[in-house]
């Protein structure tokens, strides 16, 4: 019998990011469709803020999930964060940043900074050592538990596949140690041809890299129309042009999106934002209060998220922090137009004026113009 461990940040019932959903789907298909014994190993926190919160209590029931359970046929083990080690690495990382140049070696600085990113999973080493498997698949970089996983796999001589989701536009997040360890992996999957090219530039052998685009499971996106009407009424968006965005994050383009809406200055447009947020998000929103109609929902469940895709008019996610962007697939499932950033990788996913519209990242005026184009186009469709 073949045993496969898949390691990522979180699993349902958390609202998953694209990388987490990718590995969750793989784990489910390995078990249900192919009969492999797979185990999905994740942290036991529910949202990304908790994942990087150093003060979180290990048994905070509002933030943590049960240790071991089954989700839609997938065996899931949820490990607590190794907060002790994480604090040590982050302390070292801060100290290193204040030291004079050439005080310690560049490779050591690189390793300390990479380890300081976090999070680390408590007990992951023991699982891999005492409960051996035939294959490990881990994602995403640059998180520290990926380094933890690759090193253990190499030491135990367990074949390992890594899906890095390399955000090459955010190069400063990735350290040399990440690419040195990637080069030692048995196989790497990339979402686009361009991501593969960028990985090759960082010294990865082309033969190791396999292009596997992302996908969604249509069966998970069924919507109750009655609930959709209730939600529209509750949010007060009837008769308005509804834009949704799946992050409240600078690099996901949300700040530019809000600025674009202030340029448009239209009272018939409302933005619904949800998902992970920057620490500066609340202060940013408070500054533009009254200028833009924003509904900030925070973290929402899958039912609400799917319903928002159903009732919206447009997904705007002009992001440079996506290797592929599963949200575009979700919007297309509900036949909704999308706006994405004009990056090399996104141009493989979204073809301008065919699958959606592309905008220059960091250009709110360009974004405002593209929103207006879609708003007028949709009004024209209603007239016809």
C-alpha positions as CSV (number, residue, x, y, z in Angstrom):
1,X,0.0,0.0,0.0
2,X,1.3,3.5,-0.9
3,X,1.1,6.1,1.8
4,X,1.2,9.8,0.7
5,X,1.5,12.8,3.1
6,X,0.3,16.2,1.8
7,X,1.4,19.2,3.9
8,X,-0.2,22.7,3.7
9,X,-1.3,25.6,5.8
10,X,-5.0,24.7,6.5
11,X,-7.9,22.4,5.6
12,X,-11.7,22.8,5.7
13,X,-13.7,24.1,7.5
14,X,-11.3,27.0,7.1
15,X,-11.9,29.2,4.0
16,X,-9.0,28.0,1.9
17,X,-6.6,29.9,-0.2
18,X,-5.8,28.6,-3.7
19,X,-2.7,26.7,-2.6
20,X,-4.5,25.0,0.3
21,X,-7.5,24.1,-1.9
22,X,-5.1,22.7,-4.5
23,X,-3.6,20.2,-2.1
24,X,-7.0,19.4,-0.5
25,X,-8.4,18.4,-3.9
26,X,-5.3,16.3,-4.7
27,X,-5.6,14.5,-1.4
28,X,-9.3,13.8,-1.9
29,X,-8.8,12.4,-5.5
30,X,-5.9,10.3,-4.3
31,X,-8.1,8.6,-1.8
32,X,-11.5,8.4,-3.5
33,X,-10.5,8.0,-7.2
34,X,-7.2,6.2,-7.0
35,X,-7.4,4.3,-3.7
36,X,-4.1,5.6,-2.2
37,X,-3.8,6.1,1.5
38,X,-3.3,9.8,1.9
39,X,-3.0,12.1,5.0
40,X,-3.5,15.9,4.8
41,X,-1.2,17.5,7.4
42,X,-2.1,21.1,8.3
43,X,-2.0,23.6,11.2
44,X,-5.0,23.7,13.5
45,X,-5.8,27.3,13.1
46,X,-8.8,28.6,11.2
47,X,-7.7,31.9,9.6
48,X,-4.4,33.4,8.3
49,X,-4.3,36.1,11.0
50,X,-4.2,33.3,13.7
51,X,-1.6,31.4,11.7
52,X,1.0,34.2,12.2
53,X,-0.2,35.4,15.6
54,X,2.5,34.6,18.1
55,X,0.3,35.2,21.1
56,X,-2.5,32.7,20.1
57,X,-3.3,30.2,22.8
58,X,-2.9,26.6,21.8
59,X,-6.4,25.6,22.8
60,X,-8.4,28.7,21.7
61,X,-11.6,27.0,20.5
62,X,-12.6,29.9,18.3
63,X,-9.4,29.6,16.3
64,X,-8.4,26.0,16.4
65,X,-9.8,22.8,14.8
66,X,-9.9,19.3,16.2
67,X,-6.6,17.4,16.0
68,X,-7.6,14.5,13.8
69,X,-10.8,14.0,11.7
70,X,-12.1,13.2,8.2
71,X,-13.4,15.9,5.8
72,X,-15.3,14.8,2.8
73,X,-13.4,11.5,2.8
74,X,-10.0,13.1,3.4
75,X,-8.0,12.1,6.5
76,X,-6.8,15.4,8.1
77,X,-4.3,15.8,11.0
78,X,-4.1,19.3,12.4
79,X,-0.9,20.3,14.3
80,X,-0.5,23.2,16.6
81,X,2.0,26.0,15.8
82,X,5.5,25.5,17.2
83,X,5.3,29.0,18.8
84,X,8.5,28.5,20.9
85,X,10.8,27.8,17.9
86,X,8.9,30.4,15.8
87,X,9.7,33.2,18.4
88,X,13.3,32.2,18.5
89,X,13.7,32.3,14.7
90,X,11.9,35.6,14.5
91,X,14.1,37.1,17.3
92,X,17.2,35.9,15.4
93,X,15.9,37.4,12.2
94,X,15.4,40.8,13.8
95,X,18.8,40.7,15.4
96,X,20.4,39.8,12.0
97,X,18.7,42.7,10.3
98,X,20.4,45.2,12.8
99,X,23.9,43.7,12.5
100,X,26.6,45.3,10.4
101,X,27.3,43.8,7.0
102,X,29.9,41.0,6.9
103,X,29.4,40.4,10.6
104,X,28.0,36.9,9.8
105,X,28.0,35.0,6.5
106,X,25.4,35.6,3.8
107,X,24.2,32.0,3.7
108,X,23.5,32.0,7.5
109,X,21.7,35.3,7.3
110,X,19.6,33.9,4.4
111,X,18.7,30.8,6.4
112,X,17.8,32.7,9.5
113,X,15.6,35.2,7.6
114,X,13.8,32.3,5.8
115,X,13.2,30.4,9.1
116,X,11.8,33.6,10.6
117,X,9.0,33.9,8.1
118,X,7.0,31.2,9.9
119,X,4.9,29.3,10.7
120,X,6.4,26.0,12.0
121,X,4.2,23.0,12.9
122,X,4.7,21.3,16.3
123,X,5.1,17.6,15.9
124,X,5.7,17.5,12.1
125,X,9.2,16.1,12.5
126,X,8.0,13.3,14.7
127,X,5.2,12.3,12.3
128,X,7.6,12.1,9.4
129,X,10.2,10.2,11.4
130,X,8.0,7.7,13.3
131,X,5.2,7.2,10.8
132,X,7.0,6.8,7.5
133,X,5.3,7.3,4.1
134,X,6.2,6.7,0.5
135,X,5.8,10.3,-0.8
136,X,5.4,13.8,0.5
137,X,3.8,16.7,-1.3
138,X,4.1,20.2,0.3
139,X,3.0,23.7,-0.5
140,X,3.5,26.8,-0.5
141,X,6.7,28.7,-0.3
142,X,8.0,30.8,1.4
143,X,6.5,29.4,4.6
144,X,9.0,27.9,7.1
145,X,7.2,24.6,7.5
146,X,8.0,23.9,3.8
147,X,11.7,24.2,4.7
148,X,11.1,22.0,7.7
149,X,9.3,19.4,5.5
150,X,11.9,19.3,2.7
151,X,14.8,18.9,5.1
152,X,13.1,16.0,6.9
153,X,12.3,14.3,3.6
154,X,15.9,14.6,2.4
155,X,17.2,13.3,5.7
156,X,14.8,10.3,5.7
157,X,15.2,9.8,2.0
158,X,11.5,10.1,1.3
159,X,10.6,11.3,-2.2
160,X,9.2,14.8,-2.1
161,X,7.1,17.0,-4.5
162,X,7.0,20.7,-3.9
163,X,4.4,23.2,-5.4
164,X,6.1,26.5,-4.5
165,X,3.5,28.9,-6.0
166,X,6.4,31.2,-6.8
167,X,5.3,34.8,-6.6
168,X,8.2,36.2,-8.6
169,X,6.8,39.7,-8.4
170,X,7.4,39.5,-4.7
171,X,11.0,38.4,-5.0
172,X,12.1,39.9,-1.6
173,X,9.9,37.2,0.2
174,X,12.0,34.3,-1.3
175,X,15.5,33.5,0.0
176,X,18.4,31.6,-1.6
177,X,17.8,28.7,0.7
178,X,14.3,28.2,-0.7
179,X,15.8,27.6,-4.2
180,X,18.6,25.5,-2.9
181,X,16.1,23.1,-1.2
182,X,13.8,23.2,-4.3
183,X,16.7,22.1,-6.4
184,X,17.0,18.9,-4.2
185,X,13.3,18.0,-4.5
186,X,12.3,15.1,-6.6
187,X,9.7,17.0,-8.6
188,X,8.2,20.5,-8.7
189,X,4.9,21.6,-10.1
190,X,4.4,25.1,-11.6
191,X,1.1,26.7,-12.5
192,X,2.2,28.4,-15.7
193,X,4.9,28.3,-18.3
194,X,6.2,31.6,-17.0
195,X,6.5,30.4,-13.4
196,X,8.5,27.4,-14.8
197,X,10.8,29.8,-16.7
198,X,11.4,31.9,-13.5
199,X,12.2,28.8,-11.5
200,X,14.7,27.6,-14.1
201,X,16.4,31.1,-13.8
202,X,16.8,30.3,-10.1
203,X,18.8,27.2,-10.9
204,X,16.1,24.5,-10.9
205,X,16.5,21.7,-13.5
206,X,13.9,22.0,-16.2
207,X,13.2,18.2,-16.2
208,X,12.1,18.4,-12.6
209,X,9.4,21.1,-13.2
210,X,5.9,20.0,-14.4
211,X,3.3,22.5,-15.4
212,X,0.0,21.7,-13.7
213,X,-2.6,24.5,-13.8
214,X,-5.1,24.9,-11.0
215,X,-8.8,23.8,-11.1
216,X,-12.0,23.8,-9.1
217,X,-14.6,21.2,-8.2
218,X,-18.0,22.4,-9.7
219,X,-19.9,20.2,-7.3
220,X,-18.7,22.5,-4.4
221,X,-20.2,25.7,-6.0
222,X,-23.9,25.0,-5.8
223,X,-25.9,28.0,-4.6
224,X,-29.4,28.3,-3.0
225,X,-31.2,31.1,-4.9
226,X,-33.5,31.8,-1.9
227,X,-30.4,32.3,0.3
228,X,-28.9,34.5,-2.4
229,X,-31.9,36.9,-2.3
230,X,-31.8,36.9,1.5
231,X,-28.1,37.8,1.4
232,X,-28.6,40.6,-1.2
233,X,-31.4,42.1,1.0
234,X,-29.2,41.8,4.1
235,X,-26.3,43.5,2.5
236,X,-28.5,46.2,0.9
237,X,-27.0,45.7,-2.6
238,X,-30.2,45.3,-4.7
239,X,-30.0,47.5,-7.8
240,X,-26.3,48.2,-7.4
241,X,-23.3,47.2,-9.4
242,X,-21.6,44.7,-7.1
243,X,-17.8,44.2,-7.2
244,X,-16.2,41.6,-5.0
245,X,-12.6,41.0,-4.1
246,X,-11.2,38.0,-2.2
247,X,-8.5,39.8,-0.3
248,X,-7.9,43.0,1.7
249,X,-4.2,43.2,0.8
250,X,-1.9,45.6,-0.9
251,X,-0.2,43.1,-3.2
252,X,-3.6,41.6,-4.1
253,X,-4.5,45.0,-5.5
254,X,-7.3,45.8,-3.1
255,X,-5.9,49.2,-2.1
256,X,-5.7,50.2,-5.8
257,X,-9.2,48.9,-6.2
258,X,-10.5,51.2,-3.5
259,X,-8.6,54.2,-4.9
260,X,-10.1,53.4,-8.4
261,X,-13.6,53.5,-6.9
262,X,-12.9,56.9,-5.3
263,X,-11.9,58.1,-8.8
264,X,-15.2,56.7,-10.3
265,X,-17.2,58.3,-7.5
266,X,-20.4,56.4,-8.4
267,X,-23.1,55.8,-5.9
268,X,-24.5,52.8,-7.8
269,X,-21.3,50.8,-7.2
270,X,-20.6,48.8,-4.1
271,X,-17.4,46.8,-3.2
272,X,-17.7,43.7,-1.0
273,X,-14.3,42.7,0.4
274,X,-13.5,39.5,2.3
275,X,-10.6,37.2,3.1
276,X,-7.0,37.8,4.4
277,X,-6.1,41.4,5.3
278,X,-3.1,43.6,5.9
279,X,-2.5,45.0,9.3
280,X,-2.9,48.5,7.8
281,X,-6.3,47.7,6.1
282,X,-8.6,49.1,8.8
283,X,-6.7,52.4,9.0
284,X,-6.8,52.6,5.2
285,X,-10.5,52.0,5.1
286,X,-11.2,54.6,7.8
287,X,-9.4,57.3,5.7
288,X,-11.8,56.9,2.8
289,X,-15.0,56.3,4.8
290,X,-17.9,57.9,3.0
291,X,-16.1,58.2,-0.3
292,X,-16.7,54.6,-1.4
293,X,-19.5,52.2,-0.6
294,X,-17.5,49.3,1.0
295,X,-18.9,46.2,2.8
296,X,-16.1,44.6,4.7
297,X,-17.1,41.1,5.6
298,X,-13.8,39.8,7.0
299,X,-13.7,36.0,7.1
300,X,-16.7,34.2,5.7
301,X,-17.8,30.6,5.2
302,X,-17.8,28.8,1.9
303,X,-21.6,29.1,1.5
304,X,-21.4,32.9,1.8
305,X,-18.4,33.1,-0.5
306,X,-20.0,31.1,-3.2
307,X,-23.2,33.1,-2.9
308,X,-21.2,36.3,-3.3
309,X,-19.8,35.1,-6.6
310,X,-23.3,34.3,-7.6
311,X,-24.8,37.7,-6.9
312,X,-21.9,39.9,-7.9
313,X,-21.4,41.6,-11.2
314,X,-17.6,41.6,-11.3
315,X,-14.6,40.0,-9.6
316,X,-11.7,42.6,-9.3
317,X,-8.5,41.0,-8.2
318,X,-5.6,43.0,-9.8
319,X,-3.0,40.9,-7.9
320,X,0.8,40.4,-8.2
321,X,0.7,37.9,-5.3
322,X,-0.9,35.0,-7.2
323,X,0.9,32.3,-9.2
324,X,-2.4,31.4,-10.9
325,X,-5.5,32.8,-9.1
326,X,-8.2,30.3,-8.3
327,X,-10.7,33.1,-7.7
328,X,-10.8,33.8,-11.5
329,X,-12.0,30.2,-12.0
330,X,-14.6,30.6,-9.3
331,X,-15.9,33.8,-11.0
332,X,-16.0,32.1,-14.4
333,X,-18.0,29.2,-13.0
334,X,-20.7,31.7,-12.2
335,X,-20.2,33.4,-15.6
336,X,-18.9,36.6,-14.1
337,X,-16.3,38.9,-15.7
338,X,-12.9,39.4,-14.0
339,X,-10.2,42.1,-13.8
340,X,-6.7,40.9,-13.2
341,X,-3.2,42.4,-13.1
342,X,-1.2,42.4,-16.3
343,X,1.6,40.2,-15.1
344,X,3.4,37.6,-17.3
345,X,1.7,34.7,-15.4
346,X,-1.8,36.2,-15.4
347,X,-1.6,36.7,-19.1
348,X,-1.5,32.9,-19.4
349,X,-4.6,32.7,-17.3
350,X,-6.7,35.7,-18.4
351,X,-6.6,36.8,-22.0
352,X,-7.3,40.5,-22.3
353,X,-10.7,41.3,-23.7
354,X,-11.5,37.6,-24.1
355,X,-11.5,36.1,-20.6
356,X,-11.5,39.4,-18.7
357,X,-9.7,42.7,-18.6
358,X,-6.0,43.2,-17.6
359,X,-4.8,46.3,-15.8
360,X,-1.4,47.7,-14.8
361,X,-0.7,46.9,-11.2
362,X,-0.4,50.1,-9.1
363,X,-2.4,52.2,-11.6
364,X,-5.8,53.0,-10.0
365,X,-6.8,55.2,-12.9
366,X,-6.4,52.3,-15.4
367,X,-8.4,50.1,-13.1
368,X,-11.2,52.7,-12.8
369,X,-11.4,52.9,-16.6
370,X,-11.7,49.1,-16.9
371,X,-14.4,48.9,-14.2
372,X,-16.3,51.6,-16.1
373,X,-16.0,49.7,-19.3
374,X,-17.6,46.6,-17.7
375,X,-20.2,48.6,-15.9
376,X,-21.4,50.2,-19.1
377,X,-21.2,46.9,-21.0
378,X,-23.4,45.1,-18.4
379,X,-25.9,48.0,-18.5
380,X,-26.0,47.7,-22.3
381,X,-26.6,43.9,-22.0
382,X,-29.6,44.6,-19.7
383,X,-31.1,47.1,-22.3
384,X,-30.7,44.5,-25.1
